[in-house]
Amino acid sequence: EGAWRMRVSAYRKLRLAPGWVKAQLEDCGFVVAVGVGLSGMTRMCATRA
């Protein structure tokens, strides 16, 4: 009891076009910063304008 345990699960990934996600966020009033993370994965940070 109280010990840390790691559990791993698998799930299907949802792949969305980065340009589409950015446009949707901007349409909702967010300011979006886009960068490239590890393995070419797109990273976004959205803040309320």
N, CA, C and O atoms as a printed pandas DataFrame, in Angstrom:
     atom_number atom_name residue_name chain_id  residue_number  x_coord  y_coord  z_coord
0              1         N          GLU        A               1    0.842   -1.183    0.000
1              2        CA          GLU        A               1    0.000    0.000    0.000
2              3         C          GLU        A               1    0.886    1.245    0.000
3              4         O          GLU        A               1    1.934    1.264    0.646
4              5         N          GLY        A               2    0.469    2.271   -0.716
5              6        CA          GLY        A               2    1.236    3.505   -0.783
6              7         C          GLY        A               2    2.383    3.450   -1.774
7              8         O          GLY        A               2    3.056    4.457   -1.997
8              9         N          ALA        A               3    2.619    2.283   -2.375
9             10        CA          ALA        A               3    3.705    2.155   -3.346
10            11         C          ALA        A               3    3.232    2.675   -4.703
11            12         O          ALA        A               3    2.056    2.567   -5.050
12            13         N          TRP        A               4    4.156    3.231   -5.448
13            14        CA          TRP        A               4    3.856    3.747   -6.777
14            15         C          TRP        A               4    3.826    2.598   -7.763
15            16         O          TRP        A               4    4.737    1.769   -7.776
16            17         N          ARG        A               5    2.789    2.534   -8.592
17            18        CA          ARG        A               5    2.687    1.504   -9.622
18            19         C          ARG        A               5    2.444    2.160  -10.966
19            20         O          ARG        A               5    1.654    3.097  -11.082
20            21         N          MET        A               6    3.134    1.657  -11.983
21            22        CA          MET        A               6    2.945    2.177  -13.329
22            23         C          MET        A               6    2.001    1.260  -14.096
23            24         O          MET        A               6    2.171    0.041  -14.107
24            25         N          ARG        A               7    0.999    1.869  -14.741
25            26        CA          ARG        A               7    0.087    1.119  -15.596
26            27         C          ARG        A               7    0.160    1.721  -16.991
27            28         O          ARG        A               7    0.129    2.941  -17.152
28            29         N          VAL        A               8    0.256    0.872  -17.982
29            30        CA          VAL        A               8    0.361    1.311  -19.369
30            31         C          VAL        A               8   -0.842    0.792  -20.136
31            32         O          VAL        A               8   -1.262   -0.351  -19.957
32            33         N          SER        A               9   -1.390    1.642  -20.993
33            34        CA          SER        A               9   -2.503    1.205  -21.828
34            35         C          SER        A               9   -2.274    1.683  -23.257
35            36         O          SER        A               9   -1.472    2.584  -23.504
36            37         N          ALA        A              10   -2.968    1.087  -24.163
37            38        CA          ALA        A              10   -2.875    1.466  -25.572
38            39         C          ALA        A              10   -4.228    2.007  -26.019
39            40         O          ALA        A              10   -5.269    1.572  -25.526
40            41         N          TYR        A              11   -4.212    2.929  -26.926
41            42        CA          TYR        A              11   -5.439    3.489  -27.452
42            43         C          TYR        A              11   -5.210    3.946  -28.888
43            44         O          TYR        A              11   -4.075    4.202  -29.291
44            45         N          ARG        A              12   -6.272    4.047  -29.646
45            46        CA          ARG        A              12   -6.177    4.530  -31.021
46            47         C          ARG        A              12   -5.892    6.018  -31.001
47            48         O          ARG        A              12   -6.451    6.755  -30.188
48            49         N          LYS        A              13   -5.033    6.454  -31.884
49            50        CA          LYS        A              13   -4.657    7.864  -31.933
50            51         C          LYS        A              13   -5.553    8.619  -32.910
51            52         O          LYS        A              13   -5.905    8.113  -33.975
52            53         N          LEU        A              14   -5.904    9.813  -32.528
53            54        CA          LEU        A              14   -6.686   10.682  -33.387
54            55         C          LEU        A              14   -5.715   11.646  -34.054
55            56         O          LEU        A              14   -5.061   12.435  -33.372
56            57         N          ARG        A              15   -5.614   11.592  -35.369
57            58        CA          ARG        A              15   -4.678   12.449  -36.098
58            59         C          ARG        A              15   -5.454   13.597  -36.741
59            60         O          ARG        A              15   -6.337   13.381  -37.572
60            61         N          LEU        A              16   -5.111   14.804  -36.344
61            62        CA          LEU        A              16   -5.758   16.001  -36.867
62            63         C          LEU        A              16   -4.726   16.847  -37.601
63            64         O          LEU        A              16   -3.569   16.914  -37.186
64            65         N          ALA        A              17   -5.134   17.485  -38.679
65            66        CA          ALA        A              17   -4.232   18.356  -39.430
66            67         C          ALA        A              17   -3.906   19.580  -38.575
67            68         O          ALA        A              17   -4.818   20.272  -38.124
68            69         N          PRO        A              18   -2.621   19.858  -38.346
69            70        CA          PRO        A              18   -2.235   20.992  -37.498
70            71         C          PRO        A              18   -2.827   22.322  -37.959
71            72         O          PRO        A              18   -3.247   23.133  -37.133
72            73         N          GLY        A              19   -2.863   22.549  -39.262
73            74        CA          GLY        A              19   -3.425   23.801  -39.778
74            75         C          GLY        A              19   -4.896   23.953  -39.440
75            76         O          GLY        A              19   -5.358   25.050  -39.126
76            77         N          TRP        A              20   -5.631   22.850  -39.504
77            78        CA          TRP        A              20   -7.052   22.877  -39.178
78            79         C          TRP        A              20   -7.262   23.174  -37.691
79            80         O          TRP        A              20   -8.114   23.986  -37.330
80            81         N          VAL        A              21   -6.483   22.514  -36.834
81            82        CA          VAL        A              21   -6.608   22.730  -35.384
82            83         C          VAL        A              21   -6.290   24.181  -35.047
83            84         O          VAL        A              21   -7.005   24.813  -34.269
84            85         N          LYS        A              22   -5.215   24.710  -35.633
85            86        CA          LYS        A              22   -4.814   26.106  -35.386
86            87         C          LYS        A              22   -5.925   27.062  -35.819
87            88         O          LYS        A              22   -6.256   27.995  -35.088
88            89         N          ALA        A              23   -6.499   26.837  -36.996
89            90        CA          ALA        A              23   -7.572   27.701  -37.492
90            91         C          ALA        A              23   -8.796   27.649  -36.582
91            92         O          ALA        A              23   -9.413   28.681  -36.316
92            93         N          GLN        A              24   -9.152   26.462  -36.104
93            94        CA          GLN        A              24  -10.304   26.329  -35.210
94            95         C          GLN        A              24  -10.082   27.094  -33.909
95            96         O          GLN        A              24  -10.983   27.775  -33.419
96            97         N          LEU        A              25   -8.876   26.978  -33.353
97            98        CA          LEU        A              25   -8.561   27.688  -32.112
98            99         C          LEU        A              25   -8.596   29.197  -32.321
99           100         O          LEU        A              25   -9.129   29.932  -31.490
100          101         N          GLU        A              26   -8.026   29.656  -33.431
101          102        CA          GLU        A              26   -8.025   31.095  -33.717
102          103         C          GLU        A              26   -9.443   31.605  -33.939
103          104         O          GLU        A              26   -9.769   32.714  -33.515
104          105         N          ASP        A              27  -10.286   30.822  -34.589
105          106        CA          ASP        A              27  -11.688   31.208  -34.789
106          107         C          ASP        A              27  -12.429   31.349  -33.465
107          108         O          ASP        A              27  -13.408   32.091  -33.374
108          109         N          CYS        A              28  -11.966   30.640  -32.441
109          110        CA          CYS        A              28  -12.576   30.710  -31.107
110          111         C          CYS        A              28  -11.937   31.792  -30.241
111          112         O          CYS        A              28  -12.259   31.907  -29.059
112          113         N          GLY        A              29  -11.032   32.590  -30.821
113          114        CA          GLY        A              29  -10.442   33.706  -30.093
114          115         C          GLY        A              29   -9.126   33.427  -29.406
115          116         O          GLY        A              29   -8.684   34.232  -28.588
116          117         N          PHE        A              30   -8.485   32.314  -29.711
117          118        CA          PHE        A              30   -7.201   31.991  -29.099
118          119         C          PHE        A              30   -6.044   32.509  -29.946
119          120         O          PHE        A              30   -6.159   32.629  -31.166
120          121         N          VAL        A              31   -4.943   32.811  -29.295
121          122        CA          VAL        A              31   -3.685   33.104  -29.971
122          123         C          VAL        A              31   -2.888   31.815  -29.893
123          124         O          VAL        A              31   -2.702   31.262  -28.809
124          125         N          VAL        A              32   -2.414   31.330  -31.040
125          126        CA          VAL        A              32   -1.796   30.008  -31.100
126          127         C          VAL        A              32   -0.330   30.104  -31.492
127          128         O          VAL        A              32    0.017   30.731  -32.493
128          129         N          ALA        A              33    0.526   29.478  -30.693
129          130        CA          ALA        A              33    1.949   29.343  -31.011
130          131         C          ALA        A              33    2.174   27.893  -31.414
131          132         O          ALA        A              33    1.764   26.971  -30.708
132          133         N          VAL        A              34    2.831   27.699  -32.556
133          134        CA          VAL        A              34    3.059   26.352  -33.086
134          135         C          VAL        A              34    4.551   26.070  -33.116
135          136         O          VAL        A              34    5.340   26.930  -33.507
136          137         N          GLY        A              35    4.937   24.879  -32.709
137          138        CA          GLY        A              35    6.333   24.457  -32.743
138          139         C          GLY        A              35    6.416   22.986  -33.106
139          140         O          GLY        A              35    5.405   22.287  -33.179
140          141         N          VAL        A              36    7.635   22.534  -33.329
141          142        CA          VAL        A              36    7.860   21.126  -33.657
142          143         C          VAL        A              36    8.547   20.464  -32.479
143          144         O          VAL        A              36    9.580   20.937  -32.005
144          145         N          GLY        A              37    7.974   19.371  -32.009
145          146        CA          GLY        A              37    8.530   18.638  -30.879
146          147         C          GLY        A              37    9.358   17.455  -31.335
147          148         O          GLY        A              37    9.820   17.408  -32.475
148          149         N          LEU        A              38    9.541   16.511  -30.446
149          150        CA          LEU        A              38   10.315   15.317  -30.745
150          151         C          LEU        A              38    9.673   14.509  -31.862
151          152         O          LEU        A              38    8.449   14.443  -31.970
152          153         N          SER        A              39   10.491   13.907  -32.674
153          154        CA          SER        A              39   10.037   13.048  -33.776
154          155         C          SER        A              39    9.134   13.779  -34.762
155          156         O          SER        A              39    8.334   13.145  -35.451
156          157         N          GLY        A              40    9.249   15.099  -34.840
157          158        CA          GLY        A              40    8.455   15.870  -35.789
158          159         C          GLY        A              40    7.015   16.102  -35.376
159          160         O          GLY        A              40    6.217   16.595  -36.173
160          161         N          MET        A              41    6.668   15.757  -34.145
161          162        CA          MET        A              41    5.303   15.944  -33.667
162          163         C          MET        A              41    5.021   17.440  -33.494
163          164         O          MET        A              41    5.857   18.173  -32.964
164          165         N          THR        A              42    3.860   17.883  -33.934
165          166        CA          THR        A              42    3.484   19.289  -33.809
166          167         C          THR        A              42    3.048   19.584  -32.381
167          168         O          THR        A              42    2.314   18.814  -31.761
168          169         N          ARG        A              43    3.523   20.728  -31.874
169          170        CA          ARG        A              43    3.182   21.151  -30.513
170          171         C          ARG        A              43    2.495   22.510  -30.619
171          172         O          ARG        A              43    2.982   23.393  -31.326
172          173         N          MET        A              44    1.374   22.689  -29.928
173          174        CA          MET        A              44    0.652   23.961  -29.941
174          175         C          MET        A              44    0.379   24.427  -28.526
175          176         O          MET        A              44    0.124   23.641  -27.614
176          177         N          CYS        A              45    0.444   25.745  -28.385
177          178        CA          CYS        A              45    0.092   26.367  -27.111
178          179         C          CYS        A              45   -0.910   27.470  -27.442
179          180         O          CYS        A              45   -0.587   28.408  -28.171
180          181         N          ALA        A              46   -2.112   27.360  -26.914
181          182        CA          ALA        A              46   -3.161   28.330  -27.205
182          183         C          ALA        A              46   -3.514   29.098  -25.938
183          184         O          ALA        A              46   -3.736   28.514  -24.878
184          185         N          THR        A              47   -3.560   30.419  -26.071
185          186        CA          THR        A              47   -3.936   31.271  -24.944
186          187         C          THR        A              47   -5.075   32.182  -25.376
187          188         O          THR        A              47   -5.192   32.544  -26.547
188          189         N          ARG        A              48   -5.900   32.542  -24.423
189          190        CA          ARG        A              48   -7.035   33.419  -24.706
190          191         C          ARG        A              48   -6.517   34.808  -25.047
191          192         O          ARG        A              48   -5.675   35.354  -24.335
192          193         N          ALA        A              49   -7.021   35.379  -26.136
193          194        CA          ALA        A              49   -6.583   36.717  -26.574
194          195         C          ALA        A              49   -7.183   37.795  -25.695
195          196         O          ALA        A              49   -6.929   38.980  -25.911
